[in-house]
Amino acid sequence: MIRLAFLLPALLAFLGAVTPAAAQVDYRLAVGDIVEFDILNDDDAPRKFVIDNNGEVQLPFVGGVRIADLRISEAHDAITDSYVGNEILVDPMISLSIAEYRPVFVLGDVKTPGSYGFQPLMTVEQVIGLAGGVSTLLNNEEERILSRATMRGQLQSIEADIARQAVWIARVRAQLAGRNSIAEDDLPTIAGIELDPEFVGQLKVTEEKIISVEASAFAQDTGALKASVKAATNEVELIEKLVENQEKTIAFYEEEVDRSKQLQDRGLTARAEVGRRGQELMNAQSGLLQIYGEISRARRNQGELERSLAQKIAERTQTLLQDQQERQLMLEKLTKEYRSVEGQLSLLTSWSEAESVRASTAKVFMSIRRNTGGTSTVIKAGPTTGLAPGDTLTVTVERERQIALDLEP
């Protein structure tokens, strides 16, 4: 009894390894599978290992052990022999099971091609369901209705964007013309696209408010500059009058100096009087030079202010013209997009009308490509055909050639 109790864990582990779940009994491991491995002799938690491209798993202490193309029980024995052969364990108690199978791949006429996790007893029908079902847009009235509704929504959205760009351009044209309201002639002409008058009217109200706010701000900025220019101009005019007066003063002192010299020559005035008159003339001439400096500074200030005003006006005009050009390009882009979606909707509507008068003749073909032992095999499949890990399912929808010809644009 003591010996049986001692051997019972090893016996259970052995049975668990050589008698796996029914779905794993005949399955042969392959590259990409993930196995769960545990040495029951120690206290470490089970670990998962991927079978690499060489068909091996890299296990603790022994390194690579090839288990590809083996059943789970055969892989268990191979791993046990590796631990014993490398003298790592004398009587290892090992647990081995499949943690994750290789995914299956779905290609062709399905809504969501890609890879999907394999589950035991998985069928073709189930994995096609995971891929969103067979894609048969031309024979699916529900999808055609949804597509047309989506395109109509796109047209409405593009039309609204076109209206916004058109009213934006109209607003810029009004600003360039110096008007606070948008005229009908400001709206660009878009052949073949009729904009909603009510929506355009609402947009015009908003854009005219923008005109008013921008015009007010611009008027304040330019008004301050204009006032400064006017003040500078007045200053220049005032200094010019001072120059004129000072020149008259100098002319007066020049006459006084000449008169004093004549009187001195006749002995009627003292030499000091002539010197005093000459000093007054020099002072007047020096004052004139100072006034020339003031008028030069005032004129420079006037010129700078006038240039600032002209630059602000030019920058505003340039900004508006650039904005108009960008909006015009965007309008043309949206118009082309509108024509494209409109054409697609028209074509889809024609397709739908053509399909509605005839029954669907589409046929669905399914095939499985399976790699076994390095050999690739193609299997004709049906909805209930079982899949194996790593299988590639290809779904092909074929239609009558006549329908394809009818639906060509």
C-alpha positions as CSV (number, residue, x, y, z in Angstrom):
1,M,0.0,0.0,0.0
2,I,2.8,2.4,0.8
3,R,4.5,1.6,-2.5
4,L,1.2,2.1,-4.4
5,A,0.6,5.4,-2.7
6,F,4.1,6.4,-3.7
7,L,3.7,5.4,-7.4
8,L,0.1,6.8,-7.8
9,P,1.2,10.4,-8.7
10,A,3.6,9.1,-11.3
11,L,1.0,6.7,-12.7
12,L,-1.6,9.5,-13.0
13,A,0.9,11.8,-14.7
14,F,1.8,9.0,-17.1
15,L,-1.8,8.3,-17.9
16,G,-2.5,12.0,-18.3
17,A,0.3,12.3,-20.8
18,V,-0.3,9.2,-22.9
19,T,-4.1,9.5,-22.7
20,P,-4.8,13.2,-23.8
21,A,-8.1,14.6,-24.8
22,A,-9.8,12.9,-27.7
23,A,-9.1,15.8,-30.1
24,Q,-5.3,15.5,-29.4
25,V,-4.8,11.8,-29.7
26,D,-4.1,11.5,-33.4
27,Y,-3.0,15.0,-34.0
28,R,0.7,15.4,-35.0
29,L,2.5,18.4,-33.7
30,A,3.8,21.0,-36.1
31,V,5.8,24.2,-36.3
32,G,3.9,27.0,-34.7
33,D,2.0,24.9,-32.2
34,I,2.3,25.9,-28.5
35,V,2.7,23.1,-25.9
36,E,2.4,23.3,-22.2
37,F,5.2,21.5,-20.4
38,D,5.6,20.7,-16.7
39,I,8.1,18.7,-14.7
40,L,6.0,17.3,-11.9
41,N,9.1,16.4,-9.8
42,D,9.6,20.1,-8.9
43,D,7.5,23.0,-7.7
44,D,7.9,25.2,-10.8
45,A,4.7,26.3,-12.5
46,P,3.9,24.8,-16.0
47,R,5.5,26.7,-18.9
48,K,4.5,27.1,-22.6
49,F,6.9,26.6,-25.5
50,V,6.5,27.3,-29.2
51,I,7.6,24.7,-31.7
52,D,10.2,26.6,-33.7
53,N,11.0,26.4,-37.4
54,N,13.4,23.5,-36.8
55,G,10.5,21.5,-35.2
56,E,12.0,21.8,-31.8
57,V,11.1,23.1,-28.4
58,Q,13.8,24.7,-26.2
59,L,13.3,23.0,-22.8
60,P,15.1,23.7,-19.5
61,F,18.4,21.9,-19.0
62,V,18.3,19.9,-22.2
63,G,17.8,22.6,-24.9
64,G,16.2,21.7,-28.2
65,V,14.1,18.6,-28.5
66,R,12.5,17.8,-31.8
67,I,8.8,17.0,-31.5
68,A,7.3,18.1,-34.8
69,D,5.4,15.5,-36.7
70,L,5.0,13.5,-33.5
71,R,1.7,12.7,-31.6
72,I,1.5,14.2,-28.2
73,S,2.2,10.8,-26.5
74,E,5.3,10.3,-28.8
75,A,6.5,13.8,-28.0
76,H,6.1,13.0,-24.3
77,D,8.3,10.0,-24.7
78,A,10.9,11.9,-26.7
79,I,11.1,14.6,-24.0
80,T,11.4,12.0,-21.2
81,D,14.2,10.1,-23.1
82,S,16.0,13.4,-23.5
83,Y,16.0,14.2,-19.8
84,V,17.0,10.6,-19.0
85,G,19.7,10.4,-21.8
86,N,21.2,13.7,-20.6
87,E,21.3,12.4,-17.0
88,I,19.2,15.3,-15.9
89,L,16.5,13.2,-14.3
90,V,16.5,9.5,-13.5
91,D,12.7,8.9,-13.5
92,P,11.1,12.2,-14.7
93,M,7.4,12.8,-14.2
94,I,6.5,15.0,-17.2
95,S,3.2,16.5,-18.2
96,L,2.8,17.6,-21.9
97,S,-0.3,18.9,-23.6
98,I,-1.3,21.3,-26.5
99,A,-1.9,24.8,-25.2
100,E,-2.6,26.5,-28.5
101,Y,-2.9,25.1,-32.1
102,R,-1.6,26.9,-35.1
103,P,-4.2,29.3,-36.5
104,V,-6.2,28.6,-39.6
105,F,-6.2,31.2,-42.5
106,V,-9.1,32.3,-44.6
107,L,-8.5,33.9,-47.9
108,G,-10.6,35.0,-50.9
109,D,-14.2,36.2,-51.1
110,V,-14.9,36.7,-47.4
111,K,-15.6,40.0,-45.7
112,T,-12.6,39.8,-43.3
113,P,-9.8,37.6,-44.6
114,G,-7.1,36.7,-42.1
115,S,-6.0,34.2,-39.5
116,Y,-8.3,32.8,-36.8
117,G,-7.5,30.7,-33.7
118,F,-8.1,27.0,-34.3
119,Q,-10.5,25.1,-32.1
120,P,-11.0,21.3,-32.1
121,L,-13.8,20.1,-34.4
122,M,-13.8,23.4,-36.2
123,T,-15.6,23.3,-39.6
124,V,-15.4,25.4,-42.8
125,E,-18.8,26.9,-42.1
126,Q,-17.6,28.1,-38.6
127,V,-14.4,29.7,-39.7
128,I,-16.2,31.5,-42.6
129,G,-18.6,32.8,-40.0
130,L,-15.6,34.2,-38.0
131,A,-14.4,35.9,-41.2
132,G,-17.7,37.7,-41.5
133,G,-19.3,35.4,-44.1
134,V,-18.9,35.1,-47.9
135,S,-18.6,38.5,-49.6
136,T,-21.2,38.6,-52.4
137,L,-21.9,42.4,-52.7
138,L,-23.4,42.1,-56.2
139,N,-25.9,39.5,-55.1
140,N,-26.7,40.9,-51.7
141,E,-29.6,43.4,-51.9
142,E,-29.2,44.4,-48.3
143,E,-25.6,45.4,-48.8
144,R,-26.4,47.2,-52.0
145,I,-29.0,49.3,-50.1
146,L,-26.6,50.1,-47.4
147,S,-23.9,51.0,-49.9
148,R,-26.3,53.4,-51.7
149,A,-27.4,54.9,-48.5
150,T,-23.7,55.5,-47.5
151,M,-23.0,57.1,-50.8
152,R,-26.0,59.4,-50.5
153,G,-24.8,60.4,-47.1
154,Q,-21.3,61.1,-48.6
155,L,-22.9,63.2,-51.3
156,Q,-24.8,65.2,-48.7
157,S,-21.7,65.7,-46.6
158,I,-19.6,66.8,-49.6
159,E,-22.4,69.1,-50.8
160,A,-22.5,70.8,-47.4
161,D,-18.7,71.2,-47.5
162,I,-19.0,72.7,-51.0
163,A,-21.6,75.2,-49.8
164,R,-19.2,76.2,-46.9
165,Q,-16.3,76.7,-49.3
166,A,-18.5,78.7,-51.8
167,V,-19.9,81.0,-49.1
168,W,-16.4,81.4,-47.7
169,I,-15.1,82.5,-51.1
170,A,-18.1,84.9,-51.4
171,R,-17.2,86.4,-48.1
172,V,-13.6,87.0,-49.1
173,R,-14.7,88.6,-52.4
174,A,-17.0,91.0,-50.4
175,Q,-14.1,91.9,-48.1
176,L,-11.8,92.6,-51.0
177,A,-14.5,94.8,-52.5
178,G,-14.9,96.7,-49.2
179,R,-18.5,95.6,-48.6
180,N,-20.0,94.4,-45.4
181,S,-22.6,92.1,-47.0
182,I,-22.4,89.2,-49.5
183,A,-24.0,89.7,-52.9
184,E,-25.3,86.9,-55.1
185,D,-22.6,87.6,-57.6
186,D,-20.0,86.8,-55.0
187,L,-21.0,83.1,-54.9
188,P,-18.9,81.0,-57.3
189,T,-20.8,79.1,-60.0
190,I,-20.7,75.3,-59.6
191,A,-22.1,73.6,-62.7
192,G,-24.3,70.6,-62.1
193,I,-24.5,71.0,-58.3
194,E,-27.5,72.8,-56.8
195,L,-26.8,74.0,-53.3
196,D,-29.5,74.2,-50.6
197,P,-30.6,77.9,-50.6
198,E,-31.7,77.7,-46.9
199,F,-28.3,76.2,-45.9
200,V,-26.5,78.8,-48.0
201,G,-28.5,81.6,-46.4
202,Q,-27.6,80.4,-42.9
203,L,-23.9,80.3,-43.9
204,K,-24.2,83.8,-45.3
205,V,-25.5,85.2,-42.0
206,T,-22.5,83.7,-40.2
207,E,-20.0,84.9,-42.8
208,E,-21.4,88.4,-42.8
209,K,-20.9,88.5,-39.0
210,I,-17.3,87.5,-39.6
211,I,-17.0,90.4,-42.1
212,S,-18.3,92.8,-39.6
213,V,-16.0,91.7,-36.8
214,E,-12.9,91.6,-39.1
215,A,-13.7,95.0,-40.6
216,S,-14.1,96.5,-37.1
217,A,-10.8,95.1,-35.9
218,F,-9.1,96.2,-39.2
219,A,-10.6,99.7,-38.9
220,Q,-9.3,100.1,-35.3
221,D,-5.8,99.0,-36.3
222,T,-5.6,101.2,-39.4
223,G,-7.5,104.0,-37.6
224,A,-4.8,104.3,-35.0
225,L,-2.1,104.3,-37.7
226,K,-4.0,106.9,-39.7
227,A,-4.2,109.1,-36.7
228,S,-0.5,108.7,-36.1
229,V,0.2,109.6,-39.7
230,K,-1.9,112.7,-39.5
231,A,-0.2,113.8,-36.3
232,A,3.2,113.2,-37.9
233,T,2.1,115.2,-41.0
234,N,0.9,118.1,-38.8
235,E,4.2,118.0,-36.9
236,V,6.1,118.3,-40.2
237,E,4.0,121.2,-41.4
238,L,4.5,123.0,-38.1
239,I,8.3,122.5,-38.3
240,E,8.3,123.7,-41.9
241,K,6.6,126.9,-40.7
242,L,9.3,127.3,-38.0
243,V,12.0,126.9,-40.8
244,E,10.3,129.6,-42.8
245,N,10.2,131.9,-39.8
246,Q,13.7,131.2,-38.8
247,E,14.9,131.9,-42.4
248,K,13.1,135.2,-42.2
249,T,14.9,135.9,-38.9
250,I,18.2,135.1,-40.4
251,A,17.5,137.4,-43.4
252,F,16.6,140.2,-40.9
253,Y,19.9,139.7,-38.9
254,E,21.9,139.6,-42.2
255,E,20.4,143.0,-43.1
256,E,21.2,144.3,-39.6
257,V,24.8,143.2,-39.8
258,D,25.2,144.9,-43.2
259,R,23.6,148.1,-41.9
260,S,25.8,148.1,-38.8
261,K,28.9,147.7,-40.9
262,Q,27.9,150.6,-43.0
263,L,27.3,152.8,-40.0
264,Q,30.6,151.7,-38.5
265,D,32.4,152.7,-41.8
266,R,30.8,156.1,-41.5
267,G,31.8,156.3,-37.8
268,L,28.2,156.4,-36.6
269,T,28.2,153.2,-34.5
270,A,30.7,151.3,-32.4
271,R,32.5,148.1,-33.3
272,A,30.8,146.3,-30.5
273,E,27.4,146.9,-32.0
274,V,28.6,145.2,-35.2
275,G,29.8,142.2,-33.2
276,R,26.6,141.9,-31.3
277,R,24.6,141.9,-34.5
278,G,26.9,139.2,-36.0
279,Q,26.4,137.1,-32.9
280,E,22.7,137.3,-33.2
281,L,23.0,136.2,-36.8
282,M,25.1,133.2,-35.9
283,N,22.6,132.2,-33.2
284,A,19.7,132.4,-35.7
285,Q,21.7,130.2,-38.2
286,S,22.4,127.7,-35.4
287,G,18.7,127.6,-34.5
288,L,17.9,126.9,-38.1
289,L,20.2,123.9,-38.2
290,Q,18.4,122.5,-35.1
291,I,15.1,123.0,-36.8
292,Y,16.4,121.1,-39.9
293,G,17.3,118.2,-37.6
294,E,13.8,118.2,-36.1
295,I,12.1,118.3,-39.5
296,S,14.3,115.4,-40.7
297,R,13.3,113.3,-37.7
298,A,9.6,114.2,-38.1
299,R,9.7,113.3,-41.8
300,R,11.3,109.9,-41.0
301,N,8.6,109.2,-38.4
302,Q,5.9,110.2,-40.9
303,G,7.4,107.9,-43.6
304,E,7.6,105.0,-41.2
305,L,4.0,105.4,-40.1
306,E,2.8,105.7,-43.7
307,R,4.8,102.5,-44.6
308,S,3.3,100.6,-41.6
309,L,-0.2,101.7,-42.7
310,A,0.4,100.6,-46.3
311,Q,2.0,97.3,-45.2
312,K,-1.0,96.5,-43.0
313,I,-3.4,97.1,-45.8
314,A,-1.3,95.1,-48.2
315,E,-0.9,92.2,-45.8
316,R,-4.7,92.1,-45.3
317,T,-5.2,92.1,-49.1
318,Q,-2.6,89.4,-49.6
319,T,-4.1,87.2,-46.8
320,L,-7.6,87.5,-48.3
321,L,-6.3,86.7,-51.8
322,Q,-4.3,83.7,-50.5
323,D,-7.4,82.5,-48.5
324,Q,-9.5,82.9,-51.6
325,Q,-7.1,80.8,-53.7
326,E,-6.9,78.0,-51.1
327,R,-10.7,77.9,-50.8
328,Q,-11.0,77.8,-54.6
329,L,-8.6,74.8,-54.8
330,M,-10.6,73.1,-52.0
331,L,-13.8,73.8,-53.8
332,E,-12.5,72.2,-57.0
333,K,-11.3,69.2,-55.0
334,L,-14.6,68.7,-53.3
335,T,-16.4,69.1,-56.7
336,K,-14.3,66.3,-58.2
337,E,-15.0,64.2,-55.2
338,Y,-18.7,64.9,-55.5
339,R,-18.7,63.9,-59.2
340,S,-16.8,60.7,-58.3
341,V,-19.2,59.6,-55.6
342,E,-22.2,60.6,-57.8
343,G,-20.8,58.4,-60.6
344,Q,-20.3,55.5,-58.2
345,L,-23.8,55.9,-56.9
346,S,-25.2,56.0,-60.4
347,L,-23.3,52.9,-61.4
348,L,-24.3,51.0,-58.3
349,T,-27.9,51.9,-58.9
350,S,-27.6,50.5,-62.4
351,W,-26.0,47.4,-61.0
352,S,-28.9,47.0,-58.5
353,E,-31.5,47.4,-61.2
354,A,-29.8,44.9,-63.4
355,E,-29.5,42.4,-60.5
356,S,-33.1,42.9,-59.4
357,V,-34.5,41.5,-62.7
358,R,-32.6,38.3,-62.6
359,A,-31.9,35.6,-59.9
360,S,-28.5,35.3,-58.5
361,T,-26.3,32.8,-60.3
362,A,-23.3,33.1,-58.1
363,K,-21.6,29.9,-57.0
364,V,-19.3,29.5,-54.0
365,F,-16.3,27.2,-54.2
366,M,-14.2,26.3,-51.1
367,S,-10.8,24.6,-50.9
368,I,-8.4,23.7,-48.2
369,R,-4.6,23.7,-48.6
370,R,-3.1,21.5,-45.9
371,N,0.6,20.9,-45.2
372,T,1.4,17.5,-43.8
373,G,5.0,16.3,-43.4
374,G,6.3,18.9,-45.8
375,T,3.7,18.0,-48.5
376,S,1.0,20.4,-49.5
377,T,-2.4,19.0,-50.4
378,V,-5.4,20.8,-51.8
379,I,-8.8,19.5,-50.6
380,K,-12.2,20.3,-52.0
381,A,-14.3,21.5,-49.1
382,G,-17.9,22.0,-48.1
383,P,-19.6,23.8,-45.2
384,T,-19.2,20.8,-42.8
385,T,-15.7,19.8,-43.8
386,G,-13.4,19.7,-40.7
387,L,-10.3,21.9,-40.5
388,A,-6.9,21.1,-39.0
389,P,-4.5,23.5,-37.4
390,G,-2.5,25.5,-40.0
391,D,-5.0,24.9,-42.8
392,T,-5.6,27.7,-45.4
393,L,-9.2,28.0,-46.6
394,T,-9.8,29.7,-49.9
395,V,-13.3,30.9,-50.7
396,T,-14.1,31.9,-54.3
397,V,-17.3,33.3,-55.6
398,E,-17.9,32.8,-59.3
399,R,-20.6,34.5,-61.3
400,E,-22.0,34.1,-64.8
401,R,-19.8,35.9,-67.4
402,Q,-22.9,37.5,-68.9
403,I,-23.6,39.3,-65.6
404,A,-20.1,40.6,-65.4
405,L,-20.4,42.0,-68.9
406,D,-23.7,43.7,-68.0
407,L,-22.3,45.3,-65.0
408,E,-19.2,46.7,-66.6
409,P,-19.3,50.6,-66.7
